[in-house]
């Protein structure tokens, strides 16, 4: 593999990054920077997961099933913060890929969900990809700063603020 060195301006252009100054006041907002970082991570992650027949959302659902045996569909949806139709579609996709199964639940009106052995392998591969992507995207940022960022983002994600 050949690595070509670029100056920061060319690298930003190659990555589709705008400088904040190109957007006036918008470029100074935290929302702008969070959105840009999310888009960069999400697109890179989605591309890496595609050969595993996973998306970032499916990977999250699979992670839940790997760590929560016999979860019911409603609990899965609530835990991920998605509606019933989206939860059903997520489980259908995981099942079609061979990563999850529906079993009879404790309550005959519900199904218990479980990750299959194939799903557990895909999860481990997906996590390895995630770690490699994080490492690549966060290179040059200290471990302490990364941990602080993780802490702050978790607080934002769990806040109950509304407008």
DSSP file (Angstrom, degrees, kcal/mol; ACC not computed):
  #  RESIDUE AA STRUCTURE BP1 BP2  ACC     N-H-->O    O-->H-N    N-H-->O    O-->H-N    TCO  KAPPA ALPHA  PHI   PSI    X-CA   Y-CA   Z-CA
    1    1 A X              0   0    0      0, 0.0     2,-0.5     0, 0.0     0, 0.0   0.000 360.0 360.0 360.0 137.4    0.0    0.0    0.0
    2    2 A X        -     0   0    0      2,-0.0     2,-0.5     0, 0.0     0, 0.0  -0.880 360.0-155.5-103.3 129.5    1.3    3.5   -0.9
    3    3 A X        -     0   0    0     -2,-0.5     2,-0.5     2,-0.0     0, 0.0  -0.919   5.7-157.4-106.6 126.2    0.6    6.3    1.5
    4    4 A X        -     0   0    0     -2,-0.5     2,-0.3     2,-0.0    -2,-0.0  -0.898  12.8-136.2-105.3 126.3    0.5    9.8    0.1
    5    5 A X        -     0   0    0     -2,-0.5     2,-0.3     6,-0.0    -2,-0.0  -0.636  25.4-175.6 -81.3 135.0    1.2   12.7    2.4
    6    6 A X        -     0   0    0     -2,-0.3     2,-0.1     2,-0.0    -2,-0.0  -0.929  28.6-111.3-126.2 152.4   -1.1   15.7    2.0
    7    7 A X     >  -     0   0    0     -2,-0.3     4,-2.4     1,-0.1     5,-0.2  -0.427  44.0 -99.7 -73.9 164.6   -1.2   19.0    3.6
    8    8 A X  H  > S+     0   0    0      1,-0.2     4,-2.6     2,-0.2     5,-0.2   0.831 120.8  54.9 -58.8 -36.5   -4.1   19.6    6.0
    9    9 A X  H  > S+     0   0    0      2,-0.2     4,-2.1     1,-0.2    -1,-0.2   0.950 111.8  42.8 -63.1 -48.8   -6.1   21.6    3.4
   10   10 A X  H  > S+     0   0    0      1,-0.2     4,-2.6     2,-0.2    -2,-0.2   0.879 113.5  52.9 -64.7 -37.1   -5.9   18.9    0.8
   11   11 A X  H  X S+     0   0    0     -4,-2.4     4,-1.9     2,-0.2    -2,-0.2   0.919 108.8  49.3 -65.0 -42.9   -6.7   16.2    3.4
   12   12 A X  H  <>S+     0   0    0     -4,-2.6     5,-3.3     1,-0.2     4,-0.3   0.920 112.5  48.0 -61.5 -42.8   -9.8   18.0    4.6
   13   13 A X  H ><5S+     0   0    0     -4,-2.1     3,-1.2     1,-0.2    -2,-0.2   0.908 110.1  51.6 -64.6 -41.5  -11.0   18.4    1.0
   14   14 A X  H 3<5S+     0   0    0     -4,-2.6    -1,-0.2     1,-0.3    -2,-0.2   0.833 112.2  47.1 -64.1 -32.0  -10.3   14.7    0.3
   15   15 A X  T 3<5S-     0   0    0     -4,-1.9    -1,-0.3    -5,-0.2    -2,-0.2   0.408 116.5-114.2 -89.1   1.7  -12.3   13.7    3.4
   16   16 A X  T < 5 +     0   0    0     -3,-1.2     2,-0.4    -4,-0.3    -3,-0.2   0.779  62.6 155.8  72.4  26.5  -15.2   16.1    2.4
   17   17 A X      < -     0   0    0     -5,-3.3     2,-0.3    -6,-0.2    -1,-0.2  -0.715  31.2-152.1 -92.8 133.9  -14.6   18.3    5.4
   18   18 A X        -     0   0    0     -2,-0.4     2,-0.3     2,-0.0    18,-0.0  -0.748  19.9-120.7 -94.0 148.0  -15.6   21.9    5.5
   19   19 A X    >   -     0   0    0     -2,-0.3     3,-1.8     1,-0.1     4,-0.3  -0.687  24.9-121.2 -80.7 145.5  -13.8   24.4    7.5
   20   20 A X  G >  S+     0   0    0     -2,-0.3     3,-2.0     1,-0.3     7,-0.6   0.835 110.5  65.6 -55.7 -33.6  -16.1   26.1   10.0
   21   21 A X  G >  S+     0   0    0      1,-0.3     3,-0.9     2,-0.2    -1,-0.3   0.727  89.8  66.2 -64.8 -20.4  -15.3   29.5    8.5
   22   22 A X  G <  S+     0   0    0     -3,-1.8    -1,-0.3     1,-0.2    -2,-0.2   0.592 104.5  45.4 -74.6  -9.4  -17.0   28.4    5.3
   23   23 A X  G X  S-     0   0    0     -3,-2.0     3,-1.3     1,-0.4    -1,-0.2   0.187  98.0-139.3-120.0  15.6  -20.3   28.2    7.1
   24   24 A X  G X  S-     0   0    0     -3,-0.9     3,-1.0     1,-0.3    -1,-0.4  -0.363  77.3  -5.8  63.5-137.6  -20.3   31.5    9.1
   25   25 A X  G >  S+     0   0    0      1,-0.2     3,-1.8     2,-0.2     4,-0.3   0.797 128.0  69.0 -61.6 -30.1  -21.6   31.2   12.7
   26   26 A X  G X  S+     0   0    0     -3,-1.3     3,-1.7     1,-0.3     6,-0.4   0.865  90.2  62.2 -57.6 -37.3  -22.6   27.6   12.1
   27   27 A X  G <  S+     0   0    0     -3,-1.0    -1,-0.3    -7,-0.6    -7,-0.2   0.609  98.8  56.7 -67.0 -11.7  -19.0   26.5   11.9
   28   28 A X  G <  S+     0   0    0     -3,-1.8    -1,-0.3    -4,-0.3    -2,-0.2   0.503  87.7 101.4 -94.3  -5.8  -18.4   27.7   15.5
   29   29 A X  S <> S-     0   0    0     -3,-1.7     4,-1.6    -4,-0.3     5,-0.1  -0.479  72.6-134.4 -86.8 151.1  -21.1   25.5   17.0
   30   30 A X  H  > S+     0   0    0      1,-0.2     4,-3.0     2,-0.2     5,-0.3   0.863 108.0  61.7 -63.7 -36.4  -20.7   22.3   18.9
   31   31 A X  H  > S+     0   0    0      1,-0.2     4,-2.5     2,-0.2    -1,-0.2   0.897 101.9  51.6 -58.1 -41.3  -23.5   20.8   16.8
   32   32 A X  H  > S+     0   0    0     -6,-0.4     4,-2.4     2,-0.2    -1,-0.2   0.944 113.3  43.4 -59.7 -49.1  -21.5   21.4   13.6
   33   33 A X  H  X S+     0   0    0     -4,-1.6     4,-2.3     2,-0.2    -2,-0.2   0.879 114.1  49.7 -69.5 -38.2  -18.5   19.6   15.0
   34   34 A X  H  X S+     0   0    0     -4,-3.0     4,-2.7     2,-0.2    -1,-0.2   0.920 112.2  49.2 -63.9 -42.7  -20.5   16.7   16.5
   35   35 A X  H  X S+     0   0    0     -4,-2.5     4,-2.7    -5,-0.3    -2,-0.2   0.928 112.0  47.3 -62.9 -45.8  -22.3   16.3   13.2
   36   36 A X  H  X S+     0   0    0     -4,-2.4     4,-2.3     2,-0.2    -1,-0.2   0.916 114.0  47.2 -62.8 -43.3  -19.1   16.3   11.2
   37   37 A X  H  X S+     0   0    0     -4,-2.3     4,-2.6     2,-0.2     5,-0.2   0.916 113.0  49.7 -65.0 -42.1  -17.5   13.8   13.5
   38   38 A X  H  X S+     0   0    0     -4,-2.7     4,-3.4     2,-0.2     5,-0.3   0.935 110.9  48.6 -62.2 -46.7  -20.6   11.6   13.5
   39   39 A X  H  X S+     0   0    0     -4,-2.7     4,-2.5     1,-0.2     5,-0.3   0.925 112.6  48.6 -59.9 -45.2  -20.8   11.6    9.7
   40   40 A X  H  X S+     0   0    0     -4,-2.3     4,-1.8    -5,-0.2    -1,-0.2   0.941 117.6  40.2 -61.1 -48.8  -17.1   10.7    9.4
   41   41 A X  H  X S+     0   0    0     -4,-2.6     4,-3.0     2,-0.2     5,-0.2   0.948 116.1  49.9 -66.1 -48.4  -17.3    7.8   11.9
   42   42 A X  H  X S+     0   0    0     -4,-3.4     4,-3.1    -5,-0.2     5,-0.2   0.917 112.3  46.1 -60.1 -46.8  -20.6    6.5   10.7
   43   43 A X  H  X S+     0   0    0     -4,-2.5     4,-2.1    -5,-0.3    -1,-0.2   0.914 115.7  46.0 -64.2 -42.4  -19.7    6.4    7.0
   44   44 A X  H  X S+     0   0    0     -4,-1.8     4,-1.9    -5,-0.3    -2,-0.2   0.924 116.0  46.2 -64.3 -44.4  -16.3    4.7    7.8
   45   45 A X  H  X S+     0   0    0     -4,-3.0     4,-2.2     2,-0.2    -2,-0.2   0.913 111.4  51.1 -65.2 -45.5  -18.0    2.3   10.1
   46   46 A X  H  X S+     0   0    0     -4,-3.1     4,-1.5    -5,-0.2    -1,-0.2   0.912 110.4  49.5 -60.6 -43.4  -20.8    1.4    7.7
   47   47 A X  H  < S+     0   0    0     -4,-2.1     4,-0.5    -5,-0.2    -1,-0.2   0.901 112.3  48.0 -62.0 -41.0  -18.4    0.8    4.9
   48   48 A X  H  < S+     0   0    0     -4,-1.9     3,-0.4     1,-0.2    -1,-0.2   0.852 113.4  47.2 -69.4 -34.7  -16.3   -1.5    7.1
   49   49 A X  H ><>S+     0   0    0     -4,-2.2     3,-1.9     1,-0.2     5,-1.5   0.717  88.0  88.2 -79.5 -21.6  -19.3   -3.5    8.4
   50   50 A X  G ><5S+     0   0    0     -4,-1.5     3,-2.2     1,-0.3    -1,-0.2   0.846  82.5  55.4 -50.6 -45.4  -20.9   -4.0    5.0
   51   51 A X  G 3 5S+     0   0    0     -4,-0.5    -1,-0.3    -3,-0.4    -2,-0.1   0.753 105.8  54.3 -62.4 -20.6  -19.0   -7.3    4.2
   52   52 A X  G < 5S-     0   0    0     -3,-1.9    -1,-0.3    -4,-0.2    -2,-0.2   0.371 117.1-115.5 -88.6   4.5  -20.4   -8.7    7.4
   53   53 A X  T < 5S+     0   0    0     -3,-2.2     2,-0.3     1,-0.3    -3,-0.2   0.840  78.0 123.7  59.4  35.8  -24.0   -7.9    6.4
   54   54 A X      < -     0   0    0     -5,-1.5     2,-0.3    -8,-0.1    -1,-0.3  -0.875  45.8-164.0-122.0 156.5  -24.1   -5.4    9.3
   55   55 A X     >  -     0   0    0     -2,-0.3     4,-2.8    -3,-0.1     5,-0.2  -0.799  45.2 -97.2-122.1 169.0  -24.9   -1.8    9.6
   56   56 A X  H  > S+     0   0    0     -2,-0.3     4,-1.9     1,-0.2     5,-0.1   0.902 127.3  48.9 -56.0 -39.1  -24.1    0.3   12.7
   57   57 A X  H  > S+     0   0    0      2,-0.2     4,-2.3     1,-0.2    -1,-0.2   0.918 112.0  47.1 -66.5 -43.5  -27.7   -0.1   13.9
   58   58 A X  H  > S+     0   0    0      1,-0.2     4,-2.9     2,-0.2    -2,-0.2   0.880 109.6  54.6 -65.4 -36.9  -27.6   -3.9   13.3
   59   59 A X  H  X S+     0   0    0     -4,-2.8     4,-2.5     2,-0.2    -1,-0.2   0.905 108.6  48.9 -62.5 -40.7  -24.3   -4.1   15.1
   60   60 A X  H  X S+     0   0    0     -4,-1.9     4,-2.0    -5,-0.2    -2,-0.2   0.918 112.7  47.3 -65.1 -43.9  -25.8   -2.3   18.1
   61   61 A X  H  X S+     0   0    0     -4,-2.3     4,-2.0     2,-0.2    -2,-0.2   0.908 112.3  49.9 -62.9 -41.9  -28.8   -4.7   18.1
   62   62 A X  H  X S+     0   0    0     -4,-2.9     4,-2.6     1,-0.2    -2,-0.2   0.903 107.6  54.3 -63.7 -41.5  -26.5   -7.7   17.8
   63   63 A X  H  X S+     0   0    0     -4,-2.5     4,-1.7     1,-0.2    -1,-0.2   0.915 107.2  51.4 -57.9 -43.4  -24.4   -6.4   20.7
   64   64 A X  H  X S+     0   0    0     -4,-2.0     4,-0.9     1,-0.2    -1,-0.2   0.923 111.8  46.3 -60.7 -43.6  -27.5   -6.2   22.8
   65   65 A X  H  < S+     0   0    0     -4,-2.0    50,-0.6     1,-0.2     3,-0.3   0.860 107.9  56.4 -69.2 -34.9  -28.4   -9.8   21.9
   66   66 A X  H  < S+     0   0    0     -4,-2.6    -1,-0.2     1,-0.2     3,-0.2   0.885 118.5  33.5 -61.6 -37.8  -24.9  -11.1   22.6
   67   67 A X  H  < S+     0   0    0     -4,-1.7     2,-0.3     1,-0.2    -1,-0.2   0.440 118.4  52.7-100.9  -0.8  -25.0   -9.7   26.1
   68   68 A X  S >< S-     0   0    0     -4,-0.9     3,-1.1    -3,-0.3    -1,-0.2  -0.663  75.9-157.4-137.1  79.9  -28.7  -10.2   26.9
   69   69 A X  T 3  S+     0   0    0     -2,-0.3    45,-0.2     1,-0.2    -3,-0.1  -0.248  75.7   9.0 -58.0 141.7  -29.8  -13.8   26.3
   70   70 A X  T 3  S+     0   0    0     43,-0.8    -1,-0.2     1,-0.2    44,-0.2   0.790  84.9 168.4  58.4  33.5  -33.5  -14.4   25.7
   71   71 A X  E <   -A  113   0A   0     -3,-1.1    42,-3.1    42,-1.1     2,-0.2  -0.443  32.3-124.1 -69.3 148.3  -34.3  -10.7   25.4
   72   72 A X  E  >  -A  112   0A   0     40,-0.2     4,-2.2    -2,-0.1    40,-0.2  -0.634  19.8-113.7 -93.3 160.6  -37.8   -9.9   24.2
   73   73 A X  H  > S+     0   0    0     38,-0.7     4,-2.5    -2,-0.2     5,-0.2   0.859 113.7  53.7 -61.9 -39.5  -38.3   -7.6   21.2
   74   74 A X  H  > S+     0   0    0      1,-0.2     4,-2.5     2,-0.2    -1,-0.2   0.910 110.0  47.5 -64.2 -41.7  -40.0   -4.8   23.1
   75   75 A X  H  > S+     0   0    0      2,-0.2     4,-2.6     1,-0.2    -1,-0.2   0.899 110.4  52.8 -66.2 -40.5  -37.1   -4.6   25.6
   76   76 A X  H  X S+     0   0    0     -4,-2.2     4,-1.9     2,-0.2    -2,-0.2   0.949 111.1  46.8 -57.5 -49.8  -34.5   -4.6   22.7
   77   77 A X  H  X>S+     0   0    0     -4,-2.5     5,-2.4     1,-0.2     4,-1.2   0.912 113.0  48.0 -60.7 -45.2  -36.4   -1.7   21.1
   78   78 A X  H  <5S+     0   0    0     -4,-2.5     3,-0.4     1,-0.2    -1,-0.2   0.914 110.8  52.0 -62.2 -42.3  -36.7    0.3   24.3
   79   79 A X  H  <5S+     0   0    0     -4,-2.6    -1,-0.2     1,-0.2    -2,-0.2   0.854 115.5  40.7 -63.6 -35.1  -33.0   -0.3   25.1
   80   80 A X  H  <5S-     0   0    0     -4,-1.9    -1,-0.2    -5,-0.2    -2,-0.2   0.574 110.4-121.9 -89.4 -10.3  -31.9    1.0   21.6
   81   81 A X  T  <5 +     0   0    0     -4,-1.2     2,-0.3    -3,-0.4    -3,-0.2   0.839  67.6 129.0  74.3  33.4  -34.5    3.8   21.6
   82   82 A X      < -     0   0    0     -5,-2.4    -1,-0.3    -6,-0.2    -2,-0.1  -0.863  58.5-105.7-121.6 157.2  -36.2    2.7   18.5
   83   83 A X     >  -     0   0    0     -2,-0.3     4,-2.3    -3,-0.1     5,-0.2  -0.150  37.0 -99.3 -76.4 173.1  -39.9    2.1   17.7
   84   84 A X  H  > S+     0   0    0      1,-0.2     4,-2.6     2,-0.2     5,-0.2   0.887 120.5  50.4 -62.6 -42.4  -41.6   -1.3   17.3
   85   85 A X  H  > S+     0   0    0      1,-0.2     4,-2.3     2,-0.2    -1,-0.2   0.915 112.5  46.9 -64.5 -42.0  -41.6   -1.3   13.5
   86   86 A X  H  > S+     0   0    0      2,-0.2     4,-2.4     1,-0.2    -1,-0.2   0.874 111.5  52.1 -66.7 -36.6  -37.8   -0.5   13.4
   87   87 A X  H  X S+     0   0    0     -4,-2.3     4,-2.6     2,-0.2     5,-0.2   0.928 109.7  48.7 -64.5 -44.3  -37.1   -3.1   16.0
   88   88 A X  H  X S+     0   0    0     -4,-2.6     4,-2.7     1,-0.2    -2,-0.2   0.920 112.2  48.6 -61.9 -43.3  -39.0   -5.8   14.0
   89   89 A X  H  X S+     0   0    0     -4,-2.3     4,-2.3     2,-0.2    -1,-0.2   0.901 111.1  51.3 -63.3 -40.5  -37.1   -4.8   10.9
   90   90 A X  H  X S+     0   0    0     -4,-2.4     4,-2.4     2,-0.2    -2,-0.2   0.939 112.3  44.9 -60.9 -48.7  -33.8   -4.9   12.8
   91   91 A X  H  X S+     0   0    0     -4,-2.6     4,-2.7     1,-0.2     5,-0.2   0.901 111.1  54.3 -64.5 -40.8  -34.5   -8.4   14.1
   92   92 A X  H  X S+     0   0    0     -4,-2.7     4,-2.6    -5,-0.2    -1,-0.2   0.919 110.3  46.8 -57.9 -44.0  -35.7   -9.6   10.7
   93   93 A X  H  X S+     0   0    0     -4,-2.3     4,-1.7     2,-0.2    -2,-0.2   0.908 113.2  48.0 -66.5 -42.2  -32.4   -8.4    9.2
   94   94 A X  H  <>S+     0   0    0     -4,-2.4     5,-2.7     1,-0.2     6,-0.9   0.896 113.9  47.6 -64.8 -39.0  -30.3  -10.1   11.9
   95   95 A X  H ><5S+     0   0    0     -4,-2.7     3,-1.3     4,-0.2    -2,-0.2   0.914 109.2  52.8 -68.2 -42.4  -32.3  -13.3   11.5
   96   96 A X  H 3<5S+     0   0    0     -4,-2.6    -1,-0.2     1,-0.3    -2,-0.2   0.829 108.3  51.6 -62.4 -32.2  -32.0  -13.2    7.7
   97   97 A X  T 3<5S-     0   0    0     -4,-1.7    -1,-0.3    -5,-0.2    -2,-0.2   0.559 118.4-114.1 -79.8  -8.1  -28.2  -12.9    8.1
   98   98 A X  T < 5S+     0   0    0     -3,-1.3    21,-0.4    -4,-0.4    20,-0.3   0.656  87.6 114.0  84.2  16.1  -28.2  -15.9   10.4
   99   99 A X  S   <S+     0   0    0     -5,-2.7    17,-1.9    -6,-0.2     2,-0.3   0.615  73.9  27.6 -96.5 -14.7  -27.1  -13.7   13.4
  100  100 A X  E     -B  115   0A   0     -6,-0.9     2,-0.3    15,-0.3    15,-0.2  -0.978  60.7-156.5-145.4 155.6  -30.2  -14.0   15.6
  101  101 A X  E     -B  114   0A   0     13,-2.4    13,-1.9    -2,-0.3     2,-0.5  -0.968  15.0-135.3-131.5 150.6  -33.0  -16.4   16.3
  102  102 A X  E     -B  113   0A   0     -2,-0.3     2,-0.3    11,-0.2    11,-0.2  -0.913  29.5-179.9-100.9 130.3  -36.5  -16.0   17.6
  103  103 A X  E     -B  112   0A   0      9,-3.4     9,-2.7    -2,-0.5     2,-0.2  -0.816  41.3 -79.2-122.5 165.3  -37.5  -18.6   20.2
  104  104 A X  E     -B  111   0A   0     -2,-0.3     7,-0.2     7,-0.2     4,-0.1  -0.480  54.2-138.8 -64.5 131.7  -40.6  -19.1   22.2
  105  105 A X        -     0   0    0      5,-1.8    -1,-0.1     2,-0.4   -34,-0.1  -0.286  24.5-100.5 -87.2 174.7  -40.6  -16.6   25.1
  106  106 A X  S    S+     0   0    0      1,-0.1     2,-0.6    -2,-0.1    -1,-0.1   0.874 118.9  54.7 -61.3 -37.9  -41.6  -17.2   28.7
  107  107 A X  S >  S-     0   0    0      1,-0.1     3,-2.5     4,-0.0    -2,-0.4  -0.885  89.5-137.8 -96.7 124.2  -44.9  -15.4   27.8
  108  108 A X  T 3  S+     0   0    0     -2,-0.6    -1,-0.1     1,-0.3    -3,-0.1   0.653 100.7  63.5 -60.6 -14.8  -46.5  -17.3   24.9
  109  109 A X  T 3  S+     0   0    0     -5,-0.1    -1,-0.3     2,-0.0     2,-0.3   0.569 103.4  53.9 -84.9  -8.2  -47.4  -13.9   23.3
  110  110 A X  S <  S-     0   0    0     -3,-2.5    -5,-1.8    -5,-0.0     2,-0.4  -0.791  73.6-130.1-123.8 165.1  -43.7  -12.9   22.9
  111  111 A X  E     - B   0 104A   0     -2,-0.3   -38,-0.7    -7,-0.2     2,-0.4  -0.906  16.2-135.1-111.4 143.1  -40.5  -14.2   21.4
  112  112 A X  E     -AB  72 103A   0     -9,-2.7    -9,-3.4    -2,-0.4     2,-0.4  -0.798  23.4-146.6 -90.6 140.6  -37.2  -14.5   23.1
  113  113 A X  E     +AB  71 102A   0    -42,-3.1   -42,-1.1    -2,-0.4   -43,-0.8  -0.851  19.7 175.3-110.2 144.2  -34.3  -13.3   21.0
  114  114 A X  E     - B   0 101A   0    -13,-1.9   -13,-2.4    -2,-0.4     2,-0.3  -0.998  31.7-116.3-146.4 148.2  -30.8  -14.7   21.0
  115  115 A X  E     - B   0 100A   0    -50,-0.6   -15,-0.3    -2,-0.3     2,-0.1  -0.643  34.3-134.0 -78.0 139.5  -27.6  -14.3   19.1
  116  116 A X     >  -     0   0    0    -17,-1.9     4,-2.3    -2,-0.3     5,-0.2  -0.355  27.3-101.7 -83.8 171.5  -26.5  -17.3   17.1
  117  117 A X  H  > S+     0   0    0      1,-0.2     4,-1.9     2,-0.2     5,-0.1   0.910 128.3  50.7 -59.1 -41.4  -22.9  -18.7   17.1
  118  118 A X  H  > S+     0   0    0    -20,-0.3     4,-2.4     1,-0.2    -1,-0.2   0.875 108.5  52.4 -63.5 -37.6  -22.5  -17.1   13.7
  119  119 A X  H  > S+     0   0    0    -21,-0.4     4,-2.4     2,-0.2    -2,-0.2   0.876 106.8  52.0 -65.6 -38.1  -23.9  -13.8   15.2
  120  120 A X  H  X S+     0   0    0     -4,-2.3     4,-2.2     2,-0.2    -2,-0.2   0.879 110.0  49.0 -66.4 -37.9  -21.3  -13.9   18.0
  121  121 A X  H  X S+     0   0    0     -4,-1.9     4,-2.3     2,-0.2    -2,-0.2   0.935 112.0  48.4 -65.3 -46.1  -18.5  -14.4   15.5
  122  122 A X  H  X S+     0   0    0     -4,-2.4     4,-2.8     1,-0.2    -2,-0.2   0.890 109.9  53.4 -61.4 -39.2  -19.8  -11.5   13.4
  123  123 A X  H  X S+     0   0    0     -4,-2.4     4,-2.6     2,-0.2    -1,-0.2   0.935 108.7  48.4 -61.1 -47.0  -20.1   -9.4   16.6
  124  124 A X  H  X S+     0   0    0     -4,-2.2     4,-1.9     1,-0.2    -2,-0.2   0.906 113.3  47.7 -61.2 -41.6  -16.4  -10.1   17.5
  125  125 A X  H  X S+     0   0    0     -4,-2.3     4,-2.2     2,-0.2    -1,-0.2   0.913 111.8  50.4 -65.0 -41.9  -15.3   -9.2   13.9
  126  126 A X  H  X S+     0   0    0     -4,-2.8     4,-2.5     1,-0.2    -2,-0.2   0.885 109.1  51.2 -62.9 -39.5  -17.4   -6.0   14.0
  127  127 A X  H  X S+     0   0    0     -4,-2.6     4,-2.5     2,-0.2    -1,-0.2   0.880 108.0  52.2 -66.4 -37.3  -15.9   -5.0   17.4
  128  128 A X  H  X S+     0   0    0     -4,-1.9     4,-2.2     2,-0.2    -2,-0.2   0.920 110.8  48.0 -63.8 -42.4  -12.4   -5.5   16.0
  129  129 A X  H  X S+     0   0    0     -4,-2.2     4,-2.6     2,-0.2    -2,-0.2   0.922 110.6  52.1 -61.4 -43.7  -13.3   -3.2   13.0
  130  130 A X  H  X S+     0   0    0     -4,-2.5     4,-2.7     1,-0.2    -2,-0.2   0.916 109.5  48.8 -60.4 -44.2  -14.8   -0.6   15.4
  131  131 A X  H  X S+     0   0    0     -4,-2.5     4,-2.4     1,-0.2    -1,-0.2   0.906 112.1  48.8 -62.9 -41.2  -11.6   -0.6   17.5
  132  132 A X  H  X S+     0   0    0     -4,-2.2     4,-2.3     2,-0.2    -2,-0.2   0.901 112.3  48.2 -66.2 -40.2   -9.4   -0.2   14.4
  133  133 A X  H  X S+     0   0    0     -4,-2.6     4,-3.1     2,-0.2     5,-0.3   0.937 111.7  49.4 -65.7 -46.5  -11.6    2.6   13.1
  134  134 A X  H  X S+     0   0    0     -4,-2.7     4,-2.3     1,-0.2    -2,-0.2   0.933 111.3  50.2 -56.5 -46.2  -11.5    4.4   16.5
  135  135 A X  H  < S+     0   0    0     -4,-2.4     4,-0.4    -5,-0.2    -1,-0.2   0.916 113.8  44.8 -59.9 -44.0   -7.8    4.1   16.6
  136  136 A X  H >< S+     0   0    0     -4,-2.3     3,-0.7     1,-0.2    -2,-0.2   0.925 117.0  43.5 -67.1 -44.9   -7.4    5.5   13.1
  137  137 A X  H 3< S+     0   0    0     -4,-3.1    -1,-0.2     1,-0.2    -2,-0.2   0.784 118.3  44.4 -73.5 -26.1   -9.8    8.4   13.6
  138  138 A X  T >< S+     0   0    0     -4,-2.3     3,-2.0    -5,-0.3    -1,-0.2   0.307  78.7 133.6-102.8   9.0   -8.5    9.3   17.0
  139  139 A X  T <  S+     0   0    0     -3,-0.7     3,-0.1    -4,-0.4    -3,-0.1  -0.321  70.5  30.0 -59.5 141.2   -4.8    9.1   16.3
  140  140 A X  T 3  S+     0   0    0      1,-0.3     2,-0.5     0, 0.0    -1,-0.3   0.388  96.4 106.4  88.9  -4.1   -3.0   12.1   17.6
  141  141 A X  S <  S-     0   0    0     -3,-2.0    -1,-0.3     1,-0.0     5,-0.1  -0.930  75.8-114.6-108.3 131.3   -5.5   12.5   20.5
  142  142 A X     >  -     0   0    0     -2,-0.5     4,-2.4     1,-0.1     5,-0.2  -0.193  18.8-118.3 -63.9 154.4   -4.2   11.5   23.9
  143  143 A X  H  > S+     0   0    0      1,-0.2     4,-2.6     2,-0.2     5,-0.2   0.891 116.6  53.6 -57.8 -40.9   -5.8    8.6   25.8
  144  144 A X  H  > S+     0   0    0      1,-0.2     4,-2.2     2,-0.2    -1,-0.2   0.909 109.3  47.5 -62.6 -42.1   -6.9   11.0   28.5
  145  145 A X  H  > S+     0   0    0      2,-0.2     4,-2.6     1,-0.2    -2,-0.2   0.887 111.0  51.6 -66.7 -38.2   -8.6   13.3   26.0
  146  146 A X  H  X S+     0   0    0     -4,-2.4     4,-2.6     2,-0.2    -2,-0.2   0.924 111.1  47.5 -63.5 -43.8  -10.3   10.3   24.4
  147  147 A X  H  X S+     0   0    0     -4,-2.6     4,-2.3     2,-0.2    -2,-0.2   0.892 112.3  49.6 -64.8 -38.9  -11.6    9.1   27.8
  148  148 A X  H  X S+     0   0    0     -4,-2.2     4,-2.7     2,-0.2    -2,-0.2   0.911 110.9  49.8 -65.4 -41.8  -12.8   12.6   28.6
  149  149 A X  H  X S+     0   0    0     -4,-2.6     4,-2.9     2,-0.2     5,-0.2   0.930 110.3  50.3 -60.3 -46.2  -14.5   12.8   25.2
  150  150 A X  H  X S+     0   0    0     -4,-2.6     4,-2.1     1,-0.2    -2,-0.2   0.916 111.8  48.5 -58.4 -44.7  -16.2    9.4   25.8
  151  151 A X  H  X S+     0   0    0     -4,-2.3     4,-1.8     2,-0.2    -2,-0.2   0.929 113.6  46.1 -61.0 -47.8  -17.4   10.6   29.3
  152  152 A X  H  X S+     0   0    0     -4,-2.7     4,-2.2     1,-0.2    -2,-0.2   0.909 112.2  49.8 -65.0 -42.9  -18.8   13.9   27.9
  153  153 A X  H  X S+     0   0    0     -4,-2.9     4,-2.9     1,-0.2    -1,-0.2   0.883 108.6  53.3 -64.6 -37.7  -20.5   12.3   25.0
  154  154 A X  H  X S+     0   0    0     -4,-2.1     4,-1.6    -5,-0.2    -1,-0.2   0.898 108.9  49.8 -63.2 -39.5  -22.1    9.7   27.3
  155  155 A X  H  X S+     0   0    0     -4,-1.8     4,-0.5     2,-0.2    -2,-0.2   0.919 112.6  46.7 -64.1 -43.1  -23.5   12.6   29.5
  156  156 A X  H >< S+     0   0    0     -4,-2.2     3,-1.1     1,-0.2    -2,-0.2   0.934 111.6  51.2 -63.4 -45.7  -24.9   14.3   26.4
  157  157 A X  H 3< S+     0   0    0     -4,-2.9    -1,-0.2     1,-0.3    -2,-0.2   0.811 115.4  42.1 -62.7 -30.5  -26.5   11.1   25.1
  158  158 A X  H 3< S+     0   0    0     -4,-1.6    -1,-0.3    -5,-0.2    -2,-0.2   0.383  87.1 117.1 -99.9   3.5  -28.1   10.4   28.5
  159  159 A X    <<  -     0   0    0     -3,-1.1    -3,-0.0    -4,-0.5    -4,-0.0  -0.361  57.8-146.7 -71.0 153.1  -29.3   14.0   29.2
  160  160 A X        +     0   0    0      2,-0.1    -1,-0.1    -2,-0.0     2,-0.1   0.087  49.0 140.7-105.5  22.5  -33.0   14.6   29.5
  161  161 A X        +     0   0    0     -5,-0.2     2,-0.3     2,-0.0    -2,-0.0  -0.368  24.6 176.0 -66.2 141.5  -32.8   18.1   28.0
  162  162 A X              0   0    0     -2,-0.1    -2,-0.1     1,-0.0    -1,-0.0  -0.967 360.0 360.0-142.8 160.5  -35.5   19.1   25.7
  163  163 A X              0   0    0     -2,-0.3    -1,-0.0     0, 0.0    -2,-0.0   0.386 360.0 360.0-106.9 360.0  -36.4   22.3   23.9
